[in-house]
Amino acid sequence: MLLQQYGINYIEIYSEIMKQSRNTIARKEITKLIHESGVALSHAELQGLLDGLCDRVTTYRVLERLMDEGIIHKVVDIDGTIKYAECHTCTTEIHHHDHLHFSCEQCKTVTCVEDVEPKIKLPVSYKVHKINLTVSGICPNCQ
């Protein structure tokens, strides 16, 4: 009550504290796995690699937090599976993924291809917010 008397909203303060990144063991391990993988990983793949470190709900929460912080981004592969890949130039304020993703039809890996920037030309009346471009084929490892 004393905080309210001085015009301090404890709910806002608590919300801000909770928004700050908590560096849990699960967060550290998920970040490490995505960083070291070299390819995008699905929730199921991460759960398998975590080997019981945390439950599936915790994994989803950590992935959401990492996306909000600009550390990872979401990729939908050619089969519709959601995968997560490391961001290289994103921040909490600006997420831009104007690169393409390559989905291998044989090994099912999804790789960010950074050195190719697709150009999409839309009519003037359209405003683009996000681009999700996935190319399907056979990766160099499977050829």
Secondary structure as UniProt FT lines:
FT   HELIX           2..5
FT   TURN            6..7
FT   HELIX           10..19
FT   HELIX           25..37
FT   STRAND          40..42
FT   HELIX           43..50
FT   TURN            51..52
FT   HELIX           56..68
FT   TURN            69..70
FT   STRAND          72..76
FT   TURN            78..79
FT   STRAND          82..86
FT   STRAND          100..104
FT   TURN            105..107
FT   STRAND          110..113
FT   TURN            114..115
FT   TURN            124..125
FT   STRAND          134..137
FT   TURN            140..142
//
